[in-house]
Amino acid sequence: MANIGFSQRRTLLYLYGWTLVMAALPWPALRSLQRQPRHFDASGRRSCLAFGVAAVAASVYLIVSWRS
C-alpha cells in the first residue's frame, strides 16, 4: 500500500484495523455459544452478521484502495 501513495502510518493503521476486525469476527459466536451451549440466539446471530459485514467491508475497502 505504501507503493501506491499511502504513508507508512496510514498503511499501518489500515492493516491494524483490518486485523482487529478479523480477530473480532468469531467473538460474538463464541460468546453466544458460551452462554447457552447448542443454542445460538437471535442476538448472537445479529452480532455475527454485523461483524461479518464489517469484515467483508474492511476487506473490500483494502482491496479497492490497493487496486486504485
PDB file of N, CA, C and O in Angstrom:
ATOM      1  N   MET A   1       0.823  -1.187   0.000  1.00  0.00           N
ATOM      2  CA  MET A   1       0.000   0.000   0.000  1.00  0.00           C
ATOM      3  C   MET A   1       0.864   1.247   0.000  1.00  0.00           C
ATOM      4  O   MET A   1       0.460   2.298  -0.498  1.00  0.00           O
ATOM      5  N   ALA A   2       2.053   1.121   0.561  1.00  0.00           N
ATOM      6  CA  ALA A   2       2.939   2.275   0.570  1.00  0.00           C
ATOM      7  C   ALA A   2       3.393   2.618  -0.840  1.00  0.00           C
ATOM      8  O   ALA A   2       3.733   3.768  -1.118  1.00  0.00           O
ATOM      9  N   ASN A   3       3.403   1.642  -1.726  1.00  0.00           N
ATOM     10  CA  ASN A   3       3.824   1.880  -3.103  1.00  0.00           C
ATOM     11  C   ASN A   3       2.799   2.666  -3.907  1.00  0.00           C
ATOM     12  O   ASN A   3       3.136   3.195  -4.966  1.00  0.00           O
ATOM     13  N   ILE A   4       1.561   2.758  -3.439  1.00  0.00           N
ATOM     14  CA  ILE A   4       0.534   3.477  -4.196  1.00  0.00           C
ATOM     15  C   ILE A   4       0.246   4.856  -3.606  1.00  0.00           C
ATOM     16  O   ILE A   4      -0.757   5.480  -3.952  1.00  0.00           O
ATOM     17  N   GLY A   5       1.102   5.326  -2.734  1.00  0.00           N
ATOM     18  CA  GLY A   5       0.958   6.693  -2.265  1.00  0.00           C
ATOM     19  C   GLY A   5       0.512   6.844  -0.822  1.00  0.00           C
ATOM     20  O   GLY A   5       0.435   7.970  -0.332  1.00  0.00           O
ATOM     21  N   PHE A   6       0.218   5.762  -0.125  1.00  0.00           N
ATOM     22  CA  PHE A   6      -0.148   5.885   1.284  1.00  0.00           C
ATOM     23  C   PHE A   6       1.115   6.052   2.115  1.00  0.00           C
ATOM     24  O   PHE A   6       2.163   5.494   1.793  1.00  0.00           O
ATOM     25  N   SER A   7       1.004   6.810   3.164  1.00  0.00           N
ATOM     26  CA  SER A   7       2.136   6.940   4.071  1.00  0.00           C
ATOM     27  C   SER A   7       2.278   5.656   4.890  1.00  0.00           C
ATOM     28  O   SER A   7       1.371   4.825   4.928  1.00  0.00           O
ATOM     29  N   GLN A   8       3.419   5.513   5.535  1.00  0.00           N
ATOM     30  CA  GLN A   8       3.639   4.321   6.354  1.00  0.00           C
ATOM     31  C   GLN A   8       2.648   4.260   7.505  1.00  0.00           C
ATOM     32  O   GLN A   8       2.151   3.188   7.849  1.00  0.00           O
ATOM     33  N   ARG A   9       2.365   5.402   8.096  1.00  0.00           N
ATOM     34  CA  ARG A   9       1.429   5.446   9.225  1.00  0.00           C
ATOM     35  C   ARG A   9       0.026   5.045   8.792  1.00  0.00           C
ATOM     36  O   ARG A   9      -0.647   4.277   9.479  1.00  0.00           O
ATOM     37  N   ARG A  10      -0.414   5.571   7.643  1.00  0.00           N
ATOM     38  CA  ARG A  10      -1.753   5.253   7.161  1.00  0.00           C
ATOM     39  C   ARG A  10      -1.861   3.764   6.806  1.00  0.00           C
ATOM     40  O   ARG A  10      -2.859   3.118   7.125  1.00  0.00           O
ATOM     41  N   THR A  11      -0.845   3.233   6.154  1.00  0.00           N
ATOM     42  CA  THR A  11      -0.827   1.812   5.815  1.00  0.00           C
ATOM     43  C   THR A  11      -0.901   0.958   7.073  1.00  0.00           C
ATOM     44  O   THR A  11      -1.659  -0.010   7.135  1.00  0.00           O
ATOM     45  N   LEU A  12      -0.116   1.321   8.064  1.00  0.00           N
ATOM     46  CA  LEU A  12      -0.101   0.578   9.314  1.00  0.00           C
ATOM     47  C   LEU A  12      -1.459   0.631  10.009  1.00  0.00           C
ATOM     48  O   LEU A  12      -1.933  -0.385  10.518  1.00  0.00           O
ATOM     49  N   LEU A  13      -2.085   1.796  10.034  1.00  0.00           N
ATOM     50  CA  LEU A  13      -3.404   1.913  10.668  1.00  0.00           C
ATOM     51  C   LEU A  13      -4.455   1.094   9.933  1.00  0.00           C
ATOM     52  O   LEU A  13      -5.283   0.441  10.568  1.00  0.00           O
ATOM     53  N   TYR A  14      -4.433   1.119   8.606  1.00  0.00           N
ATOM     54  CA  TYR A  14      -5.391   0.314   7.841  1.00  0.00           C
ATOM     55  C   TYR A  14      -5.204  -1.173   8.118  1.00  0.00           C
ATOM     56  O   TYR A  14      -6.180  -1.890   8.338  1.00  0.00           O
ATOM     57  N   LEU A  15      -3.973  -1.635   8.109  1.00  0.00           N
ATOM     58  CA  LEU A  15      -3.739  -3.058   8.316  1.00  0.00           C
ATOM     59  C   LEU A  15      -4.016  -3.490   9.755  1.00  0.00           C
ATOM     60  O   LEU A  15      -4.517  -4.591   9.985  1.00  0.00           O
ATOM     61  N   TYR A  16      -3.697  -2.641  10.715  1.00  0.00           N
ATOM     62  CA  TYR A  16      -4.052  -2.960  12.103  1.00  0.00           C
ATOM     63  C   TYR A  16      -5.570  -2.972  12.291  1.00  0.00           C
ATOM     64  O   TYR A  16      -6.100  -3.833  12.993  1.00  0.00           O
ATOM     65  N   GLY A  17      -6.259  -2.034  11.677  1.00  0.00           N
ATOM     66  CA  GLY A  17      -7.717  -2.006  11.760  1.00  0.00           C
ATOM     67  C   GLY A  17      -8.339  -3.242  11.144  1.00  0.00           C
ATOM     68  O   GLY A  17      -9.267  -3.825  11.705  1.00  0.00           O
ATOM     69  N   TRP A  18      -7.826  -3.644   9.983  1.00  0.00           N
ATOM     70  CA  TRP A  18      -8.339  -4.840   9.319  1.00  0.00           C
ATOM     71  C   TRP A  18      -8.090  -6.077  10.172  1.00  0.00           C
ATOM     72  O   TRP A  18      -8.959  -6.941  10.292  1.00  0.00           O
ATOM     73  N   THR A  19      -6.908  -6.157  10.760  1.00  0.00           N
ATOM     74  CA  THR A  19      -6.579  -7.301  11.619  1.00  0.00           C
ATOM     75  C   THR A  19      -7.489  -7.333  12.840  1.00  0.00           C
ATOM     76  O   THR A  19      -7.926  -8.407  13.255  1.00  0.00           O
ATOM     77  N   LEU A  20      -7.773  -6.190  13.412  1.00  0.00           N
ATOM     78  CA  LEU A  20      -8.670  -6.111  14.562  1.00  0.00           C
ATOM     79  C   LEU A  20     -10.077  -6.586  14.197  1.00  0.00           C
ATOM     80  O   LEU A  20     -10.703  -7.327  14.956  1.00  0.00           O
ATOM     81  N   VAL A  21     -10.567  -6.161  13.040  1.00  0.00           N
ATOM     82  CA  VAL A  21     -11.899  -6.593  12.602  1.00  0.00           C
ATOM     83  C   VAL A  21     -11.933  -8.103  12.377  1.00  0.00           C
ATOM     84  O   VAL A  21     -12.895  -8.768  12.763  1.00  0.00           O
ATOM     85  N   MET A  22     -10.889  -8.644  11.756  1.00  0.00           N
ATOM     86  CA  MET A  22     -10.836 -10.090  11.516  1.00  0.00           C
ATOM     87  C   MET A  22     -10.721 -10.877  12.826  1.00  0.00           C
ATOM     88  O   MET A  22     -11.292 -11.960  12.955  1.00  0.00           O
ATOM     89  N   ALA A  23      -9.994 -10.338  13.777  1.00  0.00           N
ATOM     90  CA  ALA A  23      -9.849 -11.023  15.060  1.00  0.00           C
ATOM     91  C   ALA A  23     -11.151 -10.972  15.860  1.00  0.00           C
ATOM     92  O   ALA A  23     -11.434 -11.879  16.643  1.00  0.00           O
ATOM     93  N   ALA A  24     -11.938  -9.921  15.668  1.00  0.00           N
ATOM     94  CA  ALA A  24     -13.192  -9.776  16.407  1.00  0.00           C
ATOM     95  C   ALA A  24     -14.332 -10.578  15.776  1.00  0.00           C
ATOM     96  O   ALA A  24     -15.392 -10.726  16.383  1.00  0.00           O
ATOM     97  N   LEU A  25     -14.124 -11.090  14.580  1.00  0.00           N
ATOM     98  CA  LEU A  25     -15.202 -11.787  13.874  1.00  0.00           C
ATOM     99  C   LEU A  25     -15.755 -12.998  14.628  1.00  0.00           C
ATOM    100  O   LEU A  25     -16.978 -13.105  14.721  1.00  0.00           O
ATOM    101  N   PRO A  26     -14.961 -13.907  15.166  1.00  0.00           N
ATOM    102  CA  PRO A  26     -15.549 -15.066  15.854  1.00  0.00           C
ATOM    103  C   PRO A  26     -16.006 -14.769  17.285  1.00  0.00           C
ATOM    104  O   PRO A  26     -16.647 -15.615  17.909  1.00  0.00           O
ATOM    105  N   TRP A  27     -15.697 -13.612  17.804  1.00  0.00           N
ATOM    106  CA  TRP A  27     -16.010 -13.308  19.197  1.00  0.00           C
ATOM    107  C   TRP A  27     -17.502 -13.415  19.531  1.00  0.00           C
ATOM    108  O   TRP A  27     -17.834 -14.075  20.516  1.00  0.00           O
ATOM    109  N   PRO A  28     -18.426 -12.801  18.766  1.00  0.00           N
ATOM    110  CA  PRO A  28     -19.839 -12.913  19.170  1.00  0.00           C
ATOM    111  C   PRO A  28     -20.367 -14.340  19.117  1.00  0.00           C
ATOM    112  O   PRO A  28     -21.198 -14.722  19.941  1.00  0.00           O
ATOM    113  N   ALA A  29     -19.899 -15.126  18.165  1.00  0.00           N
ATOM    114  CA  ALA A  29     -20.377 -16.517  18.080  1.00  0.00           C
ATOM    115  C   ALA A  29     -19.911 -17.312  19.289  1.00  0.00           C
ATOM    116  O   ALA A  29     -20.690 -18.036  19.909  1.00  0.00           O
ATOM    117  N   LEU A  30     -18.644 -17.170  19.614  1.00  0.00           N
ATOM    118  CA  LEU A  30     -18.130 -17.905  20.766  1.00  0.00           C
ATOM    119  C   LEU A  30     -18.775 -17.432  22.058  1.00  0.00           C
ATOM    120  O   LEU A  30     -19.067 -18.235  22.944  1.00  0.00           O
ATOM    121  N   ARG A  31     -18.993 -16.149  22.164  1.00  0.00           N
ATOM    122  CA  ARG A  31     -19.612 -15.597  23.374  1.00  0.00           C
ATOM    123  C   ARG A  31     -21.054 -16.074  23.518  1.00  0.00           C
ATOM    124  O   ARG A  31     -21.491 -16.410  24.619  1.00  0.00           O
ATOM    125  N   SER A  32     -21.783 -16.104  22.423  1.00  0.00           N
ATOM    126  CA  SER A  32     -23.181 -16.540  22.452  1.00  0.00           C
ATOM    127  C   SER A  32     -23.277 -18.029  22.795  1.00  0.00           C
ATOM    128  O   SER A  32     -24.127 -18.437  23.586  1.00  0.00           O
ATOM    129  N   LEU A  33     -22.410 -18.826  22.202  1.00  0.00           N
ATOM    130  CA  LEU A  33     -22.460 -20.260  22.474  1.00  0.00           C
ATOM    131  C   LEU A  33     -21.953 -20.596  23.870  1.00  0.00           C
ATOM    132  O   LEU A  33     -22.324 -21.623  24.436  1.00  0.00           O
ATOM    133  N   GLN A  34     -21.113 -19.740  24.422  1.00  0.00           N
ATOM    134  CA  GLN A  34     -20.603 -19.978  25.768  1.00  0.00           C
ATOM    135  C   GLN A  34     -21.714 -19.780  26.800  1.00  0.00           C
ATOM    136  O   GLN A  34     -21.758 -20.476  27.815  1.00  0.00           O
ATOM    137  N   ARG A  35     -22.609 -18.827  26.534  1.00  0.00           N
ATOM    138  CA  ARG A  35     -23.709 -18.573  27.473  1.00  0.00           C
ATOM    139  C   ARG A  35     -24.681 -19.742  27.520  1.00  0.00           C
ATOM    140  O   ARG A  35     -25.057 -20.200  28.599  1.00  0.00           O
ATOM    141  N   GLN A  36     -25.086 -20.223  26.352  1.00  0.00           N
ATOM    142  CA  GLN A  36     -26.042 -21.328  26.283  1.00  0.00           C
ATOM    143  C   GLN A  36     -25.550 -22.314  25.230  1.00  0.00           C
ATOM    144  O   GLN A  36     -25.779 -22.101  24.039  1.00  0.00           O
ATOM    145  N   PRO A  37     -24.888 -23.374  25.638  1.00  0.00           N
ATOM    146  CA  PRO A  37     -24.379 -24.341  24.661  1.00  0.00           C
ATOM    147  C   PRO A  37     -25.491 -24.887  23.769  1.00  0.00           C
ATOM    148  O   PRO A  37     -26.603 -25.142  24.231  1.00  0.00           O
ATOM    149  N   ARG A  38     -25.180 -25.059  22.504  1.00  0.00           N
ATOM    150  CA  ARG A  38     -26.098 -25.597  21.490  1.00  0.00           C
ATOM    151  C   ARG A  38     -27.314 -24.720  21.256  1.00  0.00           C
ATOM    152  O   ARG A  38     -28.311 -25.188  20.707  1.00  0.00           O
ATOM    153  N   HIS A  39     -27.252 -23.477  21.655  1.00  0.00           N
ATOM    154  CA  HIS A  39     -28.372 -22.566  21.419  1.00  0.00           C
ATOM    155  C   HIS A  39     -27.803 -21.245  20.935  1.00  0.00           C
ATOM    156  O   HIS A  39     -27.197 -20.497  21.702  1.00  0.00           O
ATOM    157  N   PHE A  40     -28.003 -20.969  19.669  1.00  0.00           N
ATOM    158  CA  PHE A  40     -27.476 -19.751  19.053  1.00  0.00           C
ATOM    159  C   PHE A  40     -28.630 -18.761  18.945  1.00  0.00           C
ATOM    160  O   PHE A  40     -29.404 -18.815  17.989  1.00  0.00           O
ATOM    161  N   ASP A  41     -28.750 -17.869  19.904  1.00  0.00           N
ATOM    162  CA  ASP A  41     -29.905 -16.985  19.977  1.00  0.00           C
ATOM    163  C   ASP A  41     -29.841 -15.878  18.915  1.00  0.00           C
ATOM    164  O   ASP A  41     -28.843 -15.726  18.209  1.00  0.00           O
ATOM    165  N   ALA A  42     -30.925 -15.121  18.826  1.00  0.00           N
ATOM    166  CA  ALA A  42     -31.049 -14.094  17.787  1.00  0.00           C
ATOM    167  C   ALA A  42     -30.023 -12.981  17.959  1.00  0.00           C
ATOM    168  O   ALA A  42     -29.508 -12.471  16.964  1.00  0.00           O
ATOM    169  N   SER A  43     -29.718 -12.596  19.175  1.00  0.00           N
ATOM    170  CA  SER A  43     -28.733 -11.531  19.363  1.00  0.00           C
ATOM    171  C   SER A  43     -27.350 -11.989  18.917  1.00  0.00           C
ATOM    172  O   SER A  43     -26.570 -11.193  18.393  1.00  0.00           O
ATOM    173  N   GLY A  44     -27.048 -13.255  19.120  1.00  0.00           N
ATOM    174  CA  GLY A  44     -25.787 -13.803  18.635  1.00  0.00           C
ATOM    175  C   GLY A  44     -25.706 -13.800  17.121  1.00  0.00           C
ATOM    176  O   GLY A  44     -24.659 -13.505  16.545  1.00  0.00           O
ATOM    177  N   ARG A  45     -26.821 -14.132  16.478  1.00  0.00           N
ATOM    178  CA  ARG A  45     -26.859 -14.111  15.014  1.00  0.00           C
ATOM    179  C   ARG A  45     -26.701 -12.703  14.474  1.00  0.00           C
ATOM    180  O   ARG A  45     -25.987 -12.480  13.497  1.00  0.00           O
ATOM    181  N   ARG A  46     -27.374 -11.751  15.117  1.00  0.00           N
ATOM    182  CA  ARG A  46     -27.270 -10.351  14.655  1.00  0.00           C
ATOM    183  C   ARG A  46     -25.861  -9.815  14.818  1.00  0.00           C
ATOM    184  O   ARG A  46     -25.348  -9.140  13.926  1.00  0.00           O
ATOM    185  N   SER A  47     -25.230 -10.105  15.944  1.00  0.00           N
ATOM    186  CA  SER A  47     -23.877  -9.605  16.149  1.00  0.00           C
ATOM    187  C   SER A  47     -22.885 -10.299  15.216  1.00  0.00           C
ATOM    188  O   SER A  47     -21.941  -9.663  14.747  1.00  0.00           O
ATOM    189  N   CYS A  48     -23.080 -11.581  14.940  1.00  0.00           N
ATOM    190  CA  CYS A  48     -22.222 -12.275  13.971  1.00  0.00           C
ATOM    191  C   CYS A  48     -22.403 -11.675  12.582  1.00  0.00           C
ATOM    192  O   CYS A  48     -21.431 -11.496  11.849  1.00  0.00           O
ATOM    193  N   LEU A  49     -23.622 -11.372  12.229  1.00  0.00           N
ATOM    194  CA  LEU A  49     -23.880 -10.752  10.935  1.00  0.00           C
ATOM    195  C   LEU A  49     -23.229  -9.375  10.849  1.00  0.00           C
ATOM    196  O   LEU A  49     -22.644  -9.028   9.823  1.00  0.00           O
ATOM    197  N   ALA A  50     -23.328  -8.593  11.918  1.00  0.00           N
ATOM    198  CA  ALA A  50     -22.732  -7.253  11.922  1.00  0.00           C
ATOM    199  C   ALA A  50     -21.213  -7.329  11.809  1.00  0.00           C
ATOM    200  O   ALA A  50     -20.610  -6.581  11.039  1.00  0.00           O
ATOM    201  N   PHE A  51     -20.597  -8.219  12.563  1.00  0.00           N
ATOM    202  CA  PHE A  51     -19.145  -8.377  12.479  1.00  0.00           C
ATOM    203  C   PHE A  51     -18.737  -8.933  11.114  1.00  0.00           C
ATOM    204  O   PHE A  51     -17.693  -8.552  10.585  1.00  0.00           O
ATOM    205  N   GLY A  52     -19.527  -9.810  10.547  1.00  0.00           N
ATOM    206  CA  GLY A  52     -19.238 -10.349   9.224  1.00  0.00           C
ATOM    207  C   GLY A  52     -19.306  -9.288   8.144  1.00  0.00           C
ATOM    208  O   GLY A  52     -18.453  -9.236   7.258  1.00  0.00           O
ATOM    209  N   VAL A  53     -20.326  -8.439   8.217  1.00  0.00           N
ATOM    210  CA  VAL A  53     -20.448  -7.338   7.260  1.00  0.00           C
ATOM    211  C   VAL A  53     -19.274  -6.376   7.408  1.00  0.00           C
ATOM    212  O   VAL A  53     -18.731  -5.904   6.409  1.00  0.00           O
ATOM    213  N   ALA A  54     -18.880  -6.083   8.640  1.00  0.00           N
ATOM    214  CA  ALA A  54     -17.735  -5.203   8.868  1.00  0.00           C
ATOM    215  C   ALA A  54     -16.452  -5.821   8.317  1.00  0.00           C
ATOM    216  O   ALA A  54     -15.620  -5.110   7.753  1.00  0.00           O
ATOM    217  N   ALA A  55     -16.282  -7.127   8.473  1.00  0.00           N
ATOM    218  CA  ALA A  55     -15.087  -7.801   7.968  1.00  0.00           C
ATOM    219  C   ALA A  55     -15.051  -7.775   6.441  1.00  0.00           C
ATOM    220  O   ALA A  55     -14.006  -7.509   5.846  1.00  0.00           O
ATOM    221  N   VAL A  56     -16.176  -8.048   5.818  1.00  0.00           N
ATOM    222  CA  VAL A  56     -16.227  -8.011   4.350  1.00  0.00           C
ATOM    223  C   VAL A  56     -16.001  -6.593   3.849  1.00  0.00           C
ATOM    224  O   VAL A  56     -15.268  -6.389   2.881  1.00  0.00           O
ATOM    225  N   ALA A  57     -16.620  -5.613   4.493  1.00  0.00           N
ATOM    226  CA  ALA A  57     -16.450  -4.217   4.067  1.00  0.00           C
ATOM    227  C   ALA A  57     -15.000  -3.773   4.216  1.00  0.00           C
ATOM    228  O   ALA A  57     -14.471  -3.099   3.332  1.00  0.00           O
ATOM    229  N   ALA A  58     -14.354  -4.134   5.306  1.00  0.00           N
ATOM    230  CA  ALA A  58     -12.954  -3.759   5.501  1.00  0.00           C
ATOM    231  C   ALA A  58     -12.070  -4.427   4.462  1.00  0.00           C
ATOM    232  O   ALA A  58     -11.147  -3.800   3.942  1.00  0.00           O
ATOM    233  N   SER A  59     -12.335  -5.678   4.154  1.00  0.00           N
ATOM    234  CA  SER A  59     -11.538  -6.387   3.150  1.00  0.00           C
ATOM    235  C   SER A  59     -11.728  -5.776   1.769  1.00  0.00           C
ATOM    236  O   SER A  59     -10.757  -5.565   1.041  1.00  0.00           O
ATOM    237  N   VAL A  60     -12.967  -5.492   1.409  1.00  0.00           N
ATOM    238  CA  VAL A  60     -13.240  -4.883   0.100  1.00  0.00           C
ATOM    239  C   VAL A  60     -12.599  -3.509   0.017  1.00  0.00           C
ATOM    240  O   VAL A  60     -12.034  -3.152  -1.017  1.00  0.00           O
ATOM    241  N   TYR A  61     -12.679  -2.739   1.082  1.00  0.00           N
ATOM    242  CA  TYR A  61     -12.082  -1.403   1.079  1.00  0.00           C
ATOM    243  C   TYR A  61     -10.568  -1.475   0.864  1.00  0.00           C
ATOM    244  O   TYR A  61     -10.012  -0.703   0.082  1.00  0.00           O
ATOM    245  N   LEU A  62      -9.914  -2.394   1.551  1.00  0.00           N
ATOM    246  CA  LEU A  62      -8.467  -2.529   1.385  1.00  0.00           C
ATOM    247  C   LEU A  62      -8.109  -2.974  -0.020  1.00  0.00           C
ATOM    248  O   LEU A  62      -7.132  -2.487  -0.590  1.00  0.00           O
ATOM    249  N   ILE A  63      -8.872  -3.880  -0.583  1.00  0.00           N
ATOM    250  CA  ILE A  63      -8.585  -4.356  -1.947  1.00  0.00           C
ATOM    251  C   ILE A  63      -8.821  -3.251  -2.959  1.00  0.00           C
ATOM    252  O   ILE A  63      -8.013  -3.058  -3.868  1.00  0.00           O
ATOM    253  N   VAL A  64      -9.925  -2.521  -2.811  1.00  0.00           N
ATOM    254  CA  VAL A  64     -10.230  -1.450  -3.762  1.00  0.00           C
ATOM    255  C   VAL A  64      -9.216  -0.322  -3.655  1.00  0.00           C
ATOM    256  O   VAL A  64      -8.792   0.221  -4.675  1.00  0.00           O
ATOM    257  N   SER A  65      -8.819   0.039  -2.444  1.00  0.00           N
ATOM    258  CA  SER A  65      -7.836   1.117  -2.294  1.00  0.00           C
ATOM    259  C   SER A  65      -6.458   0.676  -2.782  1.00  0.00           C
ATOM    260  O   SER A  65      -5.666   1.507  -3.227  1.00  0.00           O
ATOM    261  N   TRP A  66      -6.164  -0.624  -2.704  1.00  0.00           N
ATOM    262  CA  TRP A  66      -4.892  -1.130  -3.189  1.00  0.00           C
ATOM    263  C   TRP A  66      -4.867  -1.153  -4.723  1.00  0.00           C
ATOM    264  O   TRP A  66      -3.834  -0.892  -5.339  1.00  0.00           O
ATOM    265  N   ARG A  67      -6.017  -1.469  -5.326  1.00  0.00           N
ATOM    266  CA  ARG A  67      -6.103  -1.569  -6.776  1.00  0.00           C
ATOM    267  C   ARG A  67      -6.109  -0.213  -7.476  1.00  0.00           C
ATOM    268  O   ARG A  67      -5.679  -0.117  -8.626  1.00  0.00           O
ATOM    269  N   SER A  68      -6.583   0.824  -6.814  1.00  0.00           N
ATOM    270  CA  SER A  68      -6.694   2.123  -7.498  1.00  0.00           C
ATOM    271  C   SER A  68      -5.466   2.956  -7.390  1.00  0.00           C
ATOM    272  O   SER A  68      -5.426   4.067  -7.918  1.00  0.00           O
TER     273      SER A  68
END
